[in-house]
Each structure stands twice: as structure tokens, then as C-alpha cells.
Amino acid sequence: MPAADLPLPFAQPPAQPLSPSDRGPDAAAPHLILPYAAAENAPAVATPRLDALLALLAEVRRDGAEYDFPIPPHERAVAEVFGLDARAPAWAAVDAAATMPDTPHAWLTPCHLHAGADQVRLDDPAQLQLTLEQAQQLCAILAPWWQEDGLQLQVLTPLLWRVSGAPLAGLRTASLDRVVLRDASLWLPQTQPFQRLHSEAQMLLYNHPFNDKREAQGLPPINGFWLHGAGTLGSRHATPANAAADLIVLDNLRQTALRQHWSAWQQAWQAAEAGPISALLAHVRAGGAAQLTLCGEAQAIHFSVARPGLLQRFKAIFSAKRFADLREQL
């Protein structure tokens, strides 16, 4: 079975053409977001096209937070585009708001938690190789326990379920990206009923025929879940017009960085240079408006097309930023 991707908490919009003539006069500026453009232990990369693009852009602002802030910079950047609270984006409520605008929702990702001497590591959920049919079977096992607390489970994809119900109100959750292959103990559920449901899931699934069958196939058992993207939108929330349609998120950088597959991460950078970055560079050189957000593990740096006067253009030539100079600041 081919390796699965880690789920994104938000829907990735379809790719849009970057040529101004193809997009039309009323199109918004394309916004390219590079998650994990820099990461701890990541090797250096050559970025000539990005450097050329940065020479045409002006830094607008920086969004910084501590290294272990529960929502990473790329999610905060996308949340701003969607008009959500960037520090606690209610991702799971976005698609459900039309029918249940005042109900709290959260994403649930089945997982294997490995308890060590001094940490609880959340193993890569994609390695579970969970199929949609198996996810529905697992949901049928867990759902009665959650229903007792007024919580409904709905399987959307094998690794992304929606939980809905009043007990989620006010629950703050950490992004899945913050805990994959890392110590998850800081953000394990500490409030009821979720702490109890977590313990019940461990006991229920221990030696359960569902997991017995998995282990007989050489697959890791599922012994827990991760809640993320929790919150409510309310009936007055609306995604800004065209904002999401003009968003380009390079998820291959994220997928490879989270797993620390650095050779694959470098290949993802090469593909980004040859594809979206080159296209955005051509778009800007042709006079198009654009936005660029470079994200690391703590900070995001936002850029937009610079339109300075002659003196400012002259200064920019000699103070142009290169990605190699910025990566340590992310």
C-alpha cells in the first residue's frame, strides 16, 4: 500500500493559473504559503528563483510565537485567509457551519500513542494504513461511548473524523503537526469528558478483535485519538470572497519535514522552485500582484509585491533578502 499523507486540517483549494490574463482583472493576488520552509535539522537548499522573487517583494509583517505554540505558523497564516481566529482556528466547523452554525466541532485523528519512560510519542498516523472501511468499523466501536456524552462521530476520511457536540465548547487543542513523532503528553486531553474518553478508548481497544486483526497483518494497533481544529464559527462567519481560491499551500514540504525525510524535503524544494515559485516569479515580473508567506516552526514572514519609489527601488537592490539569510529567523 502506498504511503498515505498526513491530513490537512483545511481543504486544499484547486490550483489556479498565475497568469494575469488567465485570471481576469478582478482576481485577487495569489498567495503562496510555504509550510516548513525551514525546520530544525533541515539541510540547506538552493533557492535561486525564490531569491529572485524576494528581490521583487517587500516584507509586510512577521507573525512569531514560541516554538511549541499549539498552532504552527502555516496554519495561522491559512486561518487568517479563512477569517478564523489564527491562534485557535475552528477548522472542523468550517464545512459544518451551514447546517450546525452554533455547534462546536473538532477533528479526530486515530493514532498510535507510544508510551516511553519520559514521554508519550504520537507515531505517524499515516503509518496506520487505515482504510475508509476500517475507519468506519473503528467509529462503530467508539461511537456509543461518545454518544453517552452527547458527542457525535462522523468519518470523513480514514484519518480525519468530525466530532460534534456541546462538550467541545471552549476546548483548546494543539495542531496534529505539533505532535507527530514528538512528545504529545503536554497536549493530551486534560478536561472531561475527553480525558475519560481517552482512557476508555485505550482500555476498549486493548486486545480488541479490531486490533488483533491489525497486528496479525503486521500493522500497529490503534490505541488513541488526537483532537484538533476545535471550535465553533457561529452563523455570521463567512470566508472572505475569493480568498481561499487564490491560496497555494505547498504541502509536500510539510509532509516531508514532519517525518524528517530530508532528502525528500530537498526534492520537494526543487519541485517548488521549478513549479509554483517560478510561476509566481513570472507572474510578478509580468506586473501581477502577489503574496508570499515563508513559514518555519515558530515564525511566519509575510511579503507582498513592492511598489516603492525610485529611491526605495535603488535601496532594495542593495538590501534584497535571500532565503539563506531568512531561514534561521523562521
RODO-2510 file (C-alpha; in nm, 4 decimals, decimal comma):
residues 330
     n   res          X          Y          Z
     1     m     0,0000     0,0000     0,0000
     2     p     0,1482     0,3406    -0,0911
     3     a     0,2348     0,5779     0,1919
     4     a    -0,0590     0,7961     0,2897
     5     d    -0,0406     1,1685     0,3502
     6     l    -0,0923     1,3281     0,6855
     7     p    -0,4284     1,5045     0,6768
     8     l    -0,4502     1,8790     0,6353
     9     p    -0,6940     2,0453     0,8773
    10     f    -0,8269     2,2663     0,5980
    11     a    -0,9438     2,1876     0,2461
    12     q    -0,6703     2,2471    -0,0099
    13     p    -0,8208     2,4634    -0,2882
    14     p    -0,7643     2,3617    -0,6521
    15     a    -0,4611     2,5121    -0,8239
    16     q    -0,5307     2,8397    -1,0013
    17     p    -0,3455     2,9806    -1,3042
    18     l    -0,0970     3,2538    -1,2170
    19     s    -0,1040     3,4381    -1,5490
    20     p    -0,2834     3,7744    -1,5054
    21     s    -0,4578     3,7304    -1,8422
    22     d    -0,5914     3,3875    -1,7413
    23     r    -0,7105     3,5024    -1,4000
    24     g    -0,9056     3,8068    -1,5114
    25     p    -0,8941     4,1694    -1,3913
    26     d    -1,0946     4,1112    -1,0743
    27     a    -0,8899     3,8192    -0,9428
    28     a    -0,7225     3,8609    -0,6064
    29     a    -0,3476     3,8293    -0,5696
    30     p    -0,2297     3,4679    -0,5483
    31     h    -0,0994     3,3850    -0,2045
    32     l     0,1779     3,1235    -0,1904
    33     i     0,2395     2,9695     0,1539
    34     l     0,5475     2,7537     0,2158
    35     p     0,4996     2,5450     0,5341
    36     y     0,8221     2,4212     0,6913
    37     a     1,0354     2,6201     0,4510
    38     a     1,2862     2,5855     0,7335
    39     a     1,2940     2,3302     1,0129
    40     e     1,5254     2,2080     1,2856
    41     n     1,7969     1,9776     1,1463
    42     a     1,6920     2,0508     0,7879
    43     p     1,9758     2,0772     0,5346
    44     a     2,0496     2,3844     0,3264
    45     v     1,8747     2,4194    -0,0092
    46     a     1,9486     2,6223    -0,3214
    47     t     1,6672     2,8686    -0,3963
    48     p     1,7676     3,0936    -0,6878
    49     r     1,4095     3,1503    -0,8061
    50     l     1,2851     3,2265    -0,4563
    51     d     1,5730     3,4714    -0,4099
    52     a     1,4770     3,6420    -0,7376
    53     l     1,1151     3,6595    -0,6173
    54     l     1,2141     3,8023    -0,2794
    55     a     1,4030     4,0811    -0,4598
    56     l     1,0693     4,1952    -0,6048
    57     l     0,8725     4,1710    -0,2807
    58     a     0,8572     4,3766     0,0348
    59     e     0,8287     4,2323     0,3824
    60     v     0,4903     4,3240     0,5265
    61     r     0,4979     4,1752     0,8755
    62     r     0,6091     3,8858     1,0903
    63     d     0,3911     3,6506     1,2900
    64     g     0,6000     3,4975     1,5639
    65     a     0,5251     3,2687     1,8563
    66     e     0,7155     3,0312     2,0783
    67     y     0,8494     2,7156     1,9197
    68     d     0,5906     2,4960     2,0932
    69     f     0,2857     2,7203     2,0423
    70     p    -0,0062     2,4805     1,9747
    71     i    -0,0826     2,6206     1,6268
    72     p     0,2147     2,6312     1,3848
    73     p     0,2816     2,9352     1,1634
    74     h     0,1473     2,7909     0,8366
    75     e    -0,1861     2,7041     0,9987
    76     r    -0,2080     3,0529     1,1465
    77     a    -0,1406     3,2018     0,8016
    78     v    -0,4117     2,9931     0,6352
    79     a    -0,6538     3,0641     0,9215
    80     e    -0,6163     3,4371     0,8558
    81     v    -0,7117     3,3793     0,4919
    82     f    -1,0233     3,1901     0,6048
    83     g    -1,1123     3,4649     0,8505
    84     l    -1,0643     3,2399     1,1549
    85     d    -0,9005     3,3001     1,4890
    86     a    -0,5395     3,2282     1,3928
    87     r    -0,4444     3,1273     1,7465
    88     a    -0,7280     2,8738     1,7770
    89     p    -0,8743     2,8052     1,4306
    90     a    -1,2019     2,6126     1,4293
    91     w    -1,1122     2,4089     1,1200
    92     a    -1,3640     2,1324     1,1784
    93     a    -1,6510     2,3807     1,1928
    94     v    -1,5865     2,5433     0,8533
    95     d    -1,7782     2,2951     0,6374
    96     a    -2,0359     2,2205     0,9071
    97     a    -2,1306     2,5803     0,9833
    98     a    -2,4110     2,5944     0,7249
    99     t    -2,6136     2,3211     0,8952
   100     m    -2,4881     2,3461     1,2562
   101     p    -2,3559     2,7025     1,2964
   102     d    -2,3654     2,7143     1,6759
   103     t    -2,2458     2,3589     1,7464
   104     p    -1,8810     2,3115     1,8470
   105     h    -1,6824     2,0727     1,6284
   106     a    -1,3357     1,9205     1,6281
   107     w    -1,1266     1,6945     1,4091
   108     l    -1,0404     1,3494     1,5399
   109     t    -0,7435     1,1574     1,4006
   110     p    -0,6998     0,7926     1,5104
   111     c    -0,3454     0,7276     1,6257
   112     h    -0,0971     0,5019     1,7979
   113     l     0,0476     0,6558     2,1131
   114     h     0,3777     0,5061     2,2262
   115     a     0,4321     0,5483     2,5999
   116     g     0,8007     0,5736     2,6915
   117     a     0,9836     0,6362     3,0164
   118     d     0,9532     1,0151     2,9967
   119     q     0,7237     1,0937     2,7047
   120     v     0,4209     0,9853     2,5051
   121     r     0,5101     0,9868     2,1360
   122     l     0,2390     1,0150     1,8720
   123     d     0,3512     0,7927     1,5867
   124     d     0,2879     0,8924     1,2262
   125     p    -0,0881     0,8330     1,1724
   126     a    -0,0283     0,7666     0,8035
   127     q     0,1676     0,4539     0,9007
   128     l    -0,1551     0,3044     1,0368
   129     q    -0,2555     0,2376     0,6732
   130     l    -0,6163     0,2756     0,7839
   131     t    -0,8734     0,2279     0,5075
   132     l    -1,2094     0,4026     0,4943
   133     e    -1,3878     0,0742     0,5696
   134     q    -1,1659     0,0116     0,8718
   135     a    -1,2170     0,3684     0,9933
   136     q    -1,5927     0,3174     0,9791
   137     q    -1,5559    -0,0075     1,1749
   138     l    -1,3498     0,1719     1,4378
   139     c    -1,6033     0,4538     1,4514
   140     a    -1,8801     0,1987     1,5182
   141     i    -1,6761     0,0675     1,8127
   142     l    -1,6143     0,4090     1,9671
   143     a    -1,9347     0,5962     1,8814
   144     p    -2,1604     0,4531     2,1572
   145     w    -1,9172     0,5692     2,4253
   146     w    -1,9016     0,9195     2,2799
   147     q    -2,2783     0,9391     2,2361
   148     e    -2,3212     0,8963     2,6116
   149     d    -2,1542     1,2358     2,6465
   150     g    -2,3554     1,3998     2,3702
   151     l    -2,0784     1,3728     2,1105
   152     q    -2,1348     1,2533     1,7550
   153     l    -1,8642     1,0961     1,5380
   154     q    -1,8550     1,1199     1,1587
   155     v    -1,5843     0,9654     0,9398
   156     l    -1,4855     1,1966     0,6541
   157     t    -1,1559     1,0320     0,5603
   158     p    -0,9695     0,7477     0,7363
   159     l    -0,7552     0,9957     0,9311
   160     l    -0,9944     1,2873     0,9611
   161     w    -1,3216     1,2438     1,1503
   162     r    -1,5529     1,5160     1,2722
   163     v    -1,6647     1,5225     1,6358
   164     s    -1,9659     1,7415     1,7150
   165     g    -2,1311     1,8274     2,0437
   166     a    -2,1655     2,0744     2,3288
   167     p    -1,8803     1,9310     2,5442
   168     l    -1,6327     2,0657     2,2863
   169     a    -1,7218     2,4254     2,3753
   170     g    -1,4131     2,6125     2,4913
   171     l    -1,1784     2,3198     2,4280
   172     r    -0,8340     2,4356     2,3115
   173     t    -0,6481     2,1838     2,1005
   174     a    -0,2996     2,1551     1,9511
   175     s    -0,2382     2,1014     1,5830
   176     l    -0,1615     1,7483     1,4711
   177     d     0,1558     1,8909     1,3148
   178     r     0,2874     1,9841     1,6591
   179     v     0,2817     1,6282     1,7903
   180     v     0,3571     1,3905     1,5027
   181     l     0,6662     1,1880     1,6038
   182     r     0,7026     1,4101     1,9113
   183     d     0,6075     1,4102     2,2770
   184     a     0,2317     1,4606     2,2870
   185     s     0,1950     1,4465     2,6658
   186     l     0,1760     1,8261     2,7040
   187     w    -0,1408     1,8395     2,4953
   188     l    -0,3191     1,5168     2,5847
   189     p    -0,6802     1,5808     2,6965
   190     q    -0,6844     1,7218     3,0479
   191     t    -1,0548     1,8098     3,0701
   192     q    -1,3647     1,5957     3,0990
   193     p    -1,5137     1,4118     2,9262
   194     f    -1,2139     1,3850     2,6921
   195     q    -0,9606     1,2618     2,9451
   196     r    -1,2008     0,9829     3,0397
   197     l    -1,2838     0,9039     2,6763
   198     h    -0,9143     0,8768     2,6036
   199     s    -0,8657     0,6268     2,8868
   200     e    -1,1765     0,4347     2,7819
   201     a    -1,0537     0,4136     2,4228
   202     q    -0,7233     0,2662     2,5395
   203     m    -0,8975     0,0043     2,7519
   204     l    -1,1628    -0,0718     2,4910
   205     l    -0,9138    -0,1206     2,2090
   206     y    -0,6590    -0,3166     2,4096
   207     n    -0,6828    -0,6786     2,2859
   208     h    -0,9939    -0,5868     2,0853
   209     p    -1,0530    -0,8102     1,7781
   210     f    -1,0183    -0,4963     1,5641
   211     n    -0,6581    -0,4542     1,6779
   212     d    -0,5888    -0,8265     1,6899
   213     k    -0,6611    -0,8401     1,3180
   214     r    -0,4353    -0,5405     1,2548
   215     e    -0,1457    -0,6873     1,4467
   216     a    -0,1863    -1,0183     1,2634
   217     q    -0,1344    -0,8165     0,9440
   218     g     0,1789    -0,6525     1,0860
   219     l     0,0075    -0,3169     1,1367
   220     p     0,0379    -0,1049     1,4529
   221     p    -0,2611    -0,1131     1,6882
   222     i    -0,4773     0,1954     1,7281
   223     n    -0,4895     0,2932     2,0923
   224     g    -0,5924     0,6561     2,0949
   225     f    -0,7071     0,9634     1,9085
   226     w    -0,5949     1,3191     1,8597
   227     l    -0,8403     1,6077     1,8770
   228     h    -0,7511     1,9213     1,6816
   229     g    -0,9111     2,2128     1,4999
   230     a    -1,1791     2,2534     1,7681
   231     g    -1,4225     2,5415     1,7960
   232     t    -1,7397     2,6997     1,6660
   233     l    -1,7961     2,9581     1,3940
   234     g    -2,1428     3,0944     1,4575
   235     s    -2,3924     3,1919     1,1900
   236     r    -2,2227     3,5215     1,0946
   237     h    -1,8873     3,3792     0,9871
   238     a    -1,8060     3,3800     0,6162
   239     t    -1,4830     3,3041     0,4332
   240     p    -1,3645     3,6196     0,2524
   241     a    -1,4653     3,6136    -0,1147
   242     n    -1,2018     3,4542    -0,3417
   243     a    -0,9511     3,4351    -0,0554
   244     a    -0,9262     3,0573    -0,0369
   245     a    -0,9415     3,0202    -0,4160
   246     d    -0,6203     3,2222    -0,4513
   247     l    -0,4357     3,0238    -0,1855
   248     i    -0,1498     2,7894    -0,2797
   249     v    -0,0084     2,5764     0,0037
   250     l     0,2933     2,3580    -0,0756
   251     d     0,2008     2,0577     0,1345
   252     n     0,4900     1,8386     0,0140
   253     l     0,7281     2,0487     0,2209
   254     r     0,5099     1,9839     0,5254
   255     q     0,4691     1,6110     0,4654
   256     t     0,8429     1,5506     0,4354
   257     a     0,9559     1,7873     0,7114
   258     l     0,7191     1,6403     0,9710
   259     r     0,8672     1,2970     0,9027
   260     q     1,2206     1,4408     0,8852
   261     h     1,2717     1,2833     0,5422
   262     w     1,5285     1,5433     0,4442
   263     s     1,6229     1,4053     0,1036
   264     a     1,2536     1,4053     0,0090
   265     w     1,2203     1,7543     0,1608
   266     q     1,5023     1,8758    -0,0640
   267     q     1,3243     1,7205    -0,3628
   268     a     1,0058     1,8991    -0,2571
   269     w     1,2026     2,2247    -0,2564
   270     q     1,3339     2,1535    -0,6068
   271     a     0,9788     2,0884    -0,7260
   272     a     0,8624     2,4116    -0,5597
   273     e     1,1401     2,6095    -0,7290
   274     a     1,0598     2,4592    -1,0692
   275     g     0,6819     2,4906    -1,0288
   276     p     0,4857     2,7334    -0,8077
   277     i     0,7774     2,9623    -0,7192
   278     s     0,8825     3,0001    -1,0829
   279     a     0,5223     3,0616    -1,1850
   280     l     0,4767     3,3263    -0,9154
   281     l     0,8053     3,4908    -1,0157
   282     a     0,6879     3,5139    -1,3779
   283     h     0,3509     3,6460    -1,2602
   284     v     0,5136     3,9237    -1,0557
   285     r     0,7590     4,0120    -1,3334
   286     a     0,4589     4,0489    -1,5649
   287     g     0,3116     4,3069    -1,3278
   288     g     0,0814     4,0859    -1,1247
   289     a     0,0059     4,1315    -0,7565
   290     a     0,1040     3,8518    -0,5209
   291     q     0,1596     3,7489    -0,1615
   292     l     0,4213     3,5114    -0,0220
   293     t     0,4425     3,3639     0,3265
   294     l     0,7526     3,1758     0,4420
   295     c     0,6880     2,9576     0,7451
   296     g     0,9136     2,7760     0,9874
   297     e     0,8309     2,6113     1,3166
   298     a     0,7990     2,9343     1,5174
   299     q     0,7538     3,2264     1,2808
   300     a     0,5991     3,3274     0,9514
   301     i     0,7281     3,6142     0,7383
   302     h     0,4746     3,7748     0,5043
   303     f     0,5670     3,9501     0,1784
   304     s     0,3751     4,1287    -0,0932
   305     v     0,4622     4,2982    -0,4220
   306     a     0,6751     4,6047    -0,3601
   307     r     0,5838     4,9267    -0,5375
   308     p     0,8386     5,1738    -0,3994
   309     g     0,9590     5,4965    -0,5496
   310     l     1,2891     5,5278    -0,7327
   311     l     1,4968     5,5793    -0,4181
   312     q     1,3359     5,2854    -0,2451
   313     r     1,3941     5,0683    -0,5544
   314     f     1,7621     5,1667    -0,5526
   315     k     1,7931     5,0771    -0,1853
   316     a     1,6112     4,7479    -0,2396
   317     i     1,8701     4,6389    -0,4955
   318     f     2,1423     4,6537    -0,2312
   319     s     1,9323     4,5216     0,0566
   320     a     1,7497     4,2407    -0,1216
   321     k     1,6876     3,9472     0,1085
   322     r     1,7951     3,5964     0,0242
   323     f     1,6248     3,2923     0,1673
   324     a     1,9547     3,1724     0,3136
   325     d     1,9555     3,4843     0,5306
   326     l     1,5943     3,4343     0,6415
   327     r     1,5738     3,0625     0,7169
   328     e     1,7318     3,0943     1,0620
   329     q     1,4688     3,3539     1,1525
   330     l     1,1785     3,1161     1,0887
***
